[in-house]
Amino acid sequence: MKNRIPSVAFLPCAIAVALSFPAYGSAPELQGTSGTPNIILVFLDDAGYADFGVTGSSTPTPTIDALATNGVQFTQFYDASPVCSASRAALLTGRYPDRFSFANVLFPDDTGGLPQEEQTLAELLTAQGYSTHIFGKWHLGHLPGALPLSHGFDQYYGIPYSNDMWPYERDAEALDPADEQAYVHNPSSSQPPLPLYEGNTVVKASVTPSDQKVLTQLFTDRAIEVIEASSDRPFFIYLPYSSSHIPIFVRDEIKGRSEGTLYQDVIYEYDLQMARIMKALRDRAIEQDTLIIFTSDNGPWTVWGDHAGSAGDLRGFKMTTFEGGIRVFAAMHWPAGFNKGVTVTSPVMTIDILPTIAEIIGAQPGGQELDGRSLVSLIEGTQPAGAEPRALYNYYLGELESMRYGKWKLHFPRQVRTVTRVGSAGFRGDYGEELIDWSLYDLDADPGESVNVIDRHPEIAEQLKKMAAAFSRDLEASKKPMGDYGHKEGARVEESR
């Protein structure tokens, strides 16, 4: 359906909005900062907008809540893709991942990965004297040359792709069927083992269910080692935790402590680990000048029921570009740089994180032209009043599915995935499909995207269609291939299984 976007003229003012980028120069004059704060970027896996106390969950998350209430909370923060690999590519490059053909999830038999030509946040920070570390799920290519050390990171400890890409299955005949962490090895599985890497070396060939229970703690341990060893050189720690992606696991001593589901126990453990990180920063007396960014790669995988998160009243879920699939919780906490208790209600996206950090540290991105914009003026409240709305574009599987412009959200005609039966206890439910036509929603009045107002505002819909057509032409004209890192035998298993 690539030709569903109308090929018509584009509004000149919209071109300026959609394709203009901020200039980078010296760091903003934020009182009490060094200009090179330490940076910790936490990127959860499949966590929903409403999974935290501050967004309405019953799960106790006091430490995560405090990042928002004592820092900056974004109420309309979007991922550039509703699936994990493409979302991570956008996060680390500041660009729409479809610009370099990163349209979907990478599987263990894929040979592709993040192109070397794309400058990552780690490479930007390395050039500014930072040490750079990743502890967790990479999922941007697992063959030689595609792993984190080839994209600007000094240190890597983690898994190369999703934790469900492994030869284990939920055991319906388990000795204790109530044990939601009961998984058994399936020797006839088409899935390869899930390895654990240290740098470019596999240090454990096959991660087991017992290993998965402790990954969140192990990744945090590594982050704390960096914090405790910190000196005058600033550090960047990227923490892409994996445990909120099915199959979900927590340490045995954590089970039940959320007083909710096993998934809520996972979120509860995230909060405990964030408390450990905050304590380590305080013990080193560097909390004030450490920027913490906390968010998720896409919305919840609702078909898994009580093993998935919640998008609250938002429509959709992972693998859809409705609000529930791409709007996620996000907070930034930097006591020396940002005021306390700031709420940003403007629509922003993960592609904005790299340019935001670039402005803070006074760096000039040296890669491809960015799609993201610095958020510093929004956070500081210095953005000019009455500025033209910003256009944000939502791709999935290589197709432009929807776009945001001010309060308006336009969806393009397509088949959309629905959930016809919700699963439970680690067993997946069922999907369905429905066909939607052109749809326009006023998200100020209807964040749940329940009332299509396209017949009431045809002129708005036409304006957005023209903007989308021009943006799509621009992207296709300059589109680059995904990085290709060679051949590897294996079998693909769809993540949507």
N, C-alpha and C positions, 0 to 999 in steps of 0.2 A: 504493500500500500504506500510505496514511497512517493507517489504522485498525488497523494491526497491533499498536500498543502498547496493552495492556489498560487500560481505563478503570476503575481500581479505587482504593480508598482508599490514601493515602500514609502512611508511618510518620512520626510527628511528629519523631523524632530525626533522620531523614534530611533533612527539610525544613531543619532548622537547619544541617546540614552542607552541603547543596547550595546553599543560597541565602543563607548568612551571609557578610558581607564585613567586612574589617578596618576599624577606624577609623583615620583619618589625622590626625596632629597634627604635632608637631615632629619633626624628623629624628632618627633613632636616634643615640645617642651612640657613634659609631665613632671610635676614637682616631686622631688625625692627619689627619682629613678636614676639608675646608672646608665641607661640607654641600651644596655645589653642584659635584660633580665634573663634568669634561667627560665626555661619553658618546659612544661609538662603537658602533653597533648594526649588525653584519654579518649579512646574511640571504642565505644561498646559495639557489640554485634547483635543486631535485630532487636534492640531495646526500643520500646514504644514511648511515645510522648508522655503518656500518663503513668509511667512506671515508678515515679518518685513521689515522695511526700509532698514536695512543693508543687507538683502538678496533679495532685489528687489521689495518689495511691495510698493504701493502708500499710504498705511496706515501710518499716522504719528506715529512713535514709537521712539522718540528721547531718552527717558530714557533707553529703552531696547537696542537700538543701542549702546548707550554709554557703557553699560556693556561689549559689545564685543570690541568696538574700544579703550576703556580705560582699557581693561583687556585682556582676552584670548578668541578668537573665534575658534571654532572647525568646520571645513568645511566638515568633514566626521564622524559625530557623529551618532551612531546607537542605536535604541532600541533593546532589546533582544527579543521582541515580537511585532507584529503589532496590538495587542489589549490591552486594558487598564489594566485588572487585572493582567495578566501574566507579562506585562511590569513593573507594580508597584512592583510586587514580586521580579523581578530582580534588580530593582533600590535599594530596601531596604536591599537586602541580598548579593549583589555582586556575585550572582550565576545564571546560566541558570535556569529559573523557571521549565523547564521540569525535572530537577534533583529531584524535589519534586512534580512532577505530576501536576504542575500548568500550564495547557495548553491553557486555554480559559478565557472567561469572566465569572465572577460569577453573578448569577441571584438571585432575592429575595427568590426563593424557594430552593436554594442550601444550603447545610449544611457544606460545606467545607470552608477552609480558610488557611491562612499562617500557616505552622506547627510551633509548639512551639520550636522544635529543631533548627529552623533556626534563627541564630542571626541576628537581624535587626541593621540598622545604629543607630537607637535610643538607642538600648541596648548597643552598642559599646560606644556611647557617654555618656550615663548615667554612665557607669563604669569609665569614665574619668572626672566625676564631672559636666557634662553639665545638664542644665534643658532642657527638650525636649517637643516640642509642635507641634501639627498638626491641621491646620485649613483648611478644605476643604473636598475633596472626598477621602475616604479611599479605598473601593472596594477590600479588601483582606479578607473578611469574616465579617458577621454582627451579628452572634449569640454570646451569652455570651462566653467569653474566646477567641473570635476571633478579638475583636475590638482593637483599638490602645493602650489602657491602659494595655492590656495584652501582648503587644509587645514592651515595653520599653518607651512609651510616658507618660509623666506626665500630659499632658493636651490635650484634643480633643474637637473640636467644628466643626461639619460638617455633611455631608451626608454619609451613609454607602455604597452606590453603585451609579450607574450612574443616572444622572438627567432625563433621558428619561424612567426610570423604575418607572412609576407613572401612575395614572388613568386619565390623561388629554390628549386631542387630539386637533390637529390644527383644528380650526373651519372654514371650507370652506364657511359657511353661516353666517359668522360674520357680525354684523351690519356695521362694517367698514372692508371690505375684504382686504383693503390695509394695515391693521394693522398686521404686521408679528408676533406680540407677542400675538395674539388672540388665546387662548387655553381655552377649556371648559372641565369641569369635566364630565367623562363618568361613570355613576354609574354601568353600566354593564361590565366595563373593567375587564379583568382578572388580571390586574396589581394591586398590593397592593399600599397603600399610600407610599410616599417617606418621611421618617422621618428625623428630624434634631436632632442630638445628642449633648449633653454636657457631656463629659466623657462617662460613660456607661448608661446614662439616656436619654430617649427621651424627649426633651423639646418642640417639636412641632410634633404632630403625622402625619400631612399631609402638606407637603410643597406645596404652591400654586404658580401659575404664578407670582403673585405680589412678593412673597418671592424670586423667582428665579432671579428677576430683581436686587435684592440688595445683593445677596450672595457674589459676588466678593468684594464689599465694606465691608461687614460684616467680611469676612475672613481677609481682610487687617486690619480692625480695631483691631481685636484680635492680629494680629502680632505686630502692633504698640504698643499695651498695654504691650506686653512682652519687646519690645525694650525700652520703656519709663521707665519700672520698673527695667531695667537691672542694675546689680551691678558688683562685682568682679567675680561672677560666670558666666562662658560662657553659652550662650544659643544656642540651635538648633531649628530652626523654619522650619517645612516642610509645604509648601503652595501648595497643589495640587488643583489649581483652576479648577472649573467645567464648567464655562459658555461658553466655546468654543465648547462643546459637544452639539449636538442637544438634546432638543429644546433650541435654543439660546435666551438669554434675556440680555438686558442692562437697566440701569436706564433710565427713560423717558427723563431726562435732557441730557443724552449722545446721544440719537438717532440723527443720522445725522451729528454728529460732526466730524466723520472721512471723510465726503464727499464721502463716498462709500456705500457699502452694510451694512446690519445689522450685518453681521459677522465681517466686518471691524470695526464697532463700538465696538464690543466686544474686539477686539485686541487693539483698541485705549484706551478702559477703562483699560485694563491690564497695558498699559503704564502709565496712570494716577495714578493707584494704586502703581506701582513700584516707581513713583516719590514721592509719599507720604512716602513710606518706606525709600527711600534714604534721604529724608529730616529728618525723625525721627532719622536715624543713625547719620546724621551730627549734629543735635541738641544735641544728647547725646555724640558727639565727639568720636564715635566708628566706623565710616565708614571705616577708614584706616585698622582696624583689624577685619573686618567682611568679611567672604568669602561668596559671593553670587553665586549660581549655578542656571542657568536658562535654561530650556529645555522643551521638550514635551514628552508625553507617546507613541505616534505613529504618523503616518502621517495623512493627512486630509481624511475625510469621503466624498469623491468626489461625490457620488451618490446624495447628498443633494444639489448640485449646489451652489447657492449663499449663502446658510447657512453653507457652508463648507470652509475650508482653501485651500491653494494652495501649491503643491509640485514643482511649477515652471516647468522646463523641465524634471523633473524626472518621470520615468514610475511608474505606480501603485499608490496605495492609501491604507488607513487603511484596514486591513484584507488581505493584500498581503505582500510578502517579497521581492517584487521589491523595488527599491530605494525609491520611493515615499511613500511607506508604513512604512519604518523603518528608513530612514535617516531624521534627524530633526535638527533644529537650536539649537545650544548650546553655552553658554558663561559662563565663570567664571571670577569673579571680586573680587580681593583681593589686594588693593593698597599696603599694607605693605608686602605682600608675593610674588606677581607675577608682573613681568614687564608689562608695558603698551604697548598695540598694538601687542600682540603676536598672531600669527595665527598657529594653529596646523592642518596640512593637513593629518596626518596619520589616518587611520581608528581606531576608538575607540568606546566604547559602554557604556551604562548605568551601566553595571556590574562593571565598573572601578571607579565609584564614591566612593563606600565604601572603597576600598583599597587606593584610593587617599587621602581621609580624614584620614584614619588610619595612613598613612605615615606622613602626615602633623602634626598630634597631637602626634605621637610616640606611637600609640596604637597597641596592638597585637590582631587581630580578634580571638575570642574564639569559633566560631561556626564551621560549616562544612568547608571543603576546598574550597577556592574561585576560581571562574573562571576569575574574573576581575583582572586587574593589575593597579598599581598606575600610574597616568599620570604625576607625578611631573617631571620626567626626560624629558618627551616630552615638557612640558611647559617651563622648564628651558633650553632646548636645550642641555642637557648633555647626551642624549642617544647615545651610540656608533654608529658611522657611519657604514653603511653596515650590520646592524643587520638583522637577518633572518626575513622575513615577519611574521606577526601574523595572525593566523587563527581565524575568527569569524564565528559563526554558527547561522543560522536563522531558528527558529522553529515556526510552527503555527499548532494549534489543535493537538499537540502531534507528528507531523511529521517534520522531518528535511527537509526543502524545498530548502534551498540555503546556500551558504557559501562564505565568502570573504577571500582571501589570497593575500596580496600585492595589485596589481592593478586588480587582477582577481576576477570575481564573477561567480560562477557556480550555475545554477539552475537544480533541479532534475525533471524528468518527472512527470507531474501531471495535474489535472484540475485546472485552475486558474480563479478567478472571474474577470469579466470585467463590465464596465458600458456601457449599451446600450442606456440609456436615462438619462440625467441629470435633477434633480428636480429643483424647485425654490420656493421661498417665504415660506419655511418651509414644503414643500411637497416633499417626496422622489421620485427619479427617479427609473429606472429599472436596474437590473443586468442581465448579461449573463455569459457564461462560454466558455473557450476555452482550448484545450488540448495542452500542450507544451511538447517538448522532451528535452533531455539533451541540455543545452544552456550555452555557455561561453561568457562572455563579458569582454572587456578591459575597465575598468571604467575610466582610465586616458584619453583615447581617446573618450569614449562613455559612459558618466555618465547616459544618458537616456536609456541605455540598448536596443538599437534599432538594433544593428548589431551582430548577433550570429557568433562568430569566432571559434567555436569548430572544424570545419573542417580544419582550418588553424593551430590550436595548439592542436592536439589530445593528445600530451604528457602531456601538462599542465592539460587538462581535466582528464586524467587518474591519474595523481598525486593527484589532488584534490578529485577524487572519493575515492582513497585509504585513504586519510586523513579523509574524512567524514565517511567512513566505520568504521575506528578504533575509532573515536570519538563517533560515535553512539553506538558502542559496549560498550565502557567505561561508557557512560551515562546510558545505559540500565542495566548494571551489578550492578550499585550502586544506582539505582533509588529508591527514597523513596515515600511513599504515601502522598497525601495532608492531611492537618489537617482536622479532622472530629469533628464538634462541636455540633452534635445532630440533632434532627429531627424538621422540621418546615413545616407546611402546606403552600401551595401557588401554584401559577401557573407560569410556565416559559413562557416568551415572548422573542423570539430571538432578540438580539440586532441588527441583520442585517435586521430587518424588513424594 
